[in-house]
Amino acid sequence: MTPQDFDALTRARRSVRGYRADPVAPEIIEQIFATALWAPSNCNVQPWSVHLVSGDGLRALGQAMITHAKTGSPAPDVPMDTAYRDTYRARQIGSAKALYGAMGITRDDHAGRQAAFTRNLDAFGAPHAAFVYLPEGFGTREAADLGGFVQTLLLAMTAQGLGSCAQGALSLYPEVIRKHLGLPAGPQLMCGISFGYEDTAHPANAAQTDRAALSDILTQHN
Ligand SMILES: Cc1cc2nc3c(=O)[nH]c(=O)nc-3n(C[C@H](O)[C@H](O)[C@H](O)COP(=O)(O)O)c2cc1C
């Protein structure tokens, strides 16, 4: 693999928010996770575990979360209480504009925005969703390890020709997921990742984000 190949793979990954129903072959799924195992972590503690939900089971879980969300408040294991300001707020707005613009949803179309958000809870109709957990009691440092694991997973999916989307929204109702899958309390749900074959006709998949200039993020010292 050349550096150009890696650059192309990294740039080819983008968030996919509309999927075909056909499942990914079990051997491909296994290969993706076998690759991601090789992500680095502090002291090689590998603080990640994954629950993979597929097919009808995923649709049922999505409906359970959608039903719960109508009356229940979000209660993520890892609080989502950071208010984005200044540059970060501008970038957040930029990504929302890209998505809602592609979907033809205007700024004051609250019902349209709500419906677009709710699609998150059904993993955008993907045939698979991976729920990524951090062990009980682990914090920011180990969450950084999890970020590397998630990106490695996403790139492995891209290399297999799959679409994917990391979704914090899939971590908003962790109790519903624990109950549905019969999981114990303790491990902290960080995010979900929907994946499968992209529905290229879905308007959400026309959204394109940009990135800050290199000079905005890199300071070199001699
Ligand atoms: C940890 C994490 C959580 C995210 N949560 C969501 C989410 O809940 N819903 C969503 O539509 N996109 C979500 N995204 C996707 C981001 O919006 C997306 O990565 C960003 O806008 C850049 O676009 P790109 O992935 O197409 O390059 C998330 C991404 C990450 C890394």
PDBQT file of the ligand as one rigid body, heavy atoms in Angstrom, charges set to zero:
ROOT
HETATM    1  C1  LIG A 301     -18.060   9.867  17.635  1.00  0.00    +0.000 C 
HETATM    2  C2  LIG A 301     -18.939  10.378  16.511  1.00  0.00    +0.000 A 
HETATM    3  C3  LIG A 301     -20.302  10.520  16.721  1.00  0.00    +0.000 A 
HETATM    4  C4  LIG A 301     -21.131  10.939  15.683  1.00  0.00    +0.000 A 
HETATM    5  N1  LIG A 301     -22.479  11.008  15.891  1.00  0.00    +0.000 NA
HETATM    6  C5  LIG A 301     -23.314  11.232  14.849  1.00  0.00    +0.000 A 
HETATM    7  C6  LIG A 301     -24.713  11.107  15.011  1.00  0.00    +0.000 A 
HETATM    8  O1  LIG A 301     -25.229  10.836  16.091  1.00  0.00    +0.000 OA
HETATM    9  N2  LIG A 301     -25.501  11.293  13.915  1.00  0.00    +0.000 N 
HETATM   10  C7  LIG A 301     -24.980  11.600  12.693  1.00  0.00    +0.000 A 
HETATM   11  O2  LIG A 301     -25.754  11.733  11.737  1.00  0.00    +0.000 OA
HETATM   12  N3  LIG A 301     -23.645  11.717  12.502  1.00  0.00    +0.000 NA
HETATM   13  C8  LIG A 301     -22.804  11.520  13.545  1.00  0.00    +0.000 A 
HETATM   14  N4  LIG A 301     -21.443  11.570  13.367  1.00  0.00    +0.000 N 
HETATM   15  C9  LIG A 301     -20.908  11.849  12.029  1.00  0.00    +0.000 C 
HETATM   16  C10 LIG A 301     -20.334  13.269  11.942  1.00  0.00    +0.000 C 
HETATM   17  O3  LIG A 301     -21.375  14.184  11.821  1.00  0.00    +0.000 OA
HETATM   18  C11 LIG A 301     -19.392  13.298  10.724  1.00  0.00    +0.000 C 
HETATM   19  O4  LIG A 301     -18.309  12.433  10.941  1.00  0.00    +0.000 OA
HETATM   20  C12 LIG A 301     -18.850  14.696  10.435  1.00  0.00    +0.000 C 
HETATM   21  O5  LIG A 301     -19.886  15.595  10.118  1.00  0.00    +0.000 OA
HETATM   22  C13 LIG A 301     -17.838  14.675   9.281  1.00  0.00    +0.000 C 
HETATM   23  O6  LIG A 301     -18.463  14.143   8.116  1.00  0.00    +0.000 OA
HETATM   24  P1  LIG A 301     -17.947  12.818   7.398  1.00  0.00    +0.000 P 
HETATM   25  O7  LIG A 301     -17.985  11.685   8.400  1.00  0.00    +0.000 OA
HETATM   26  O8  LIG A 301     -18.907  12.589   6.269  1.00  0.00    +0.000 OA
HETATM   27  O9  LIG A 301     -16.531  13.065   6.943  1.00  0.00    +0.000 OA
HETATM   28  C14 LIG A 301     -20.584  11.229  14.411  1.00  0.00    +0.000 A 
HETATM   29  C15 LIG A 301     -19.198  11.082  14.204  1.00  0.00    +0.000 A 
HETATM   30  C16 LIG A 301     -18.392  10.672  15.239  1.00  0.00    +0.000 A 
HETATM   31  C17 LIG A 301     -16.907  10.493  14.971  1.00  0.00    +0.000 C 
ENDROOT
TORSDOF 0
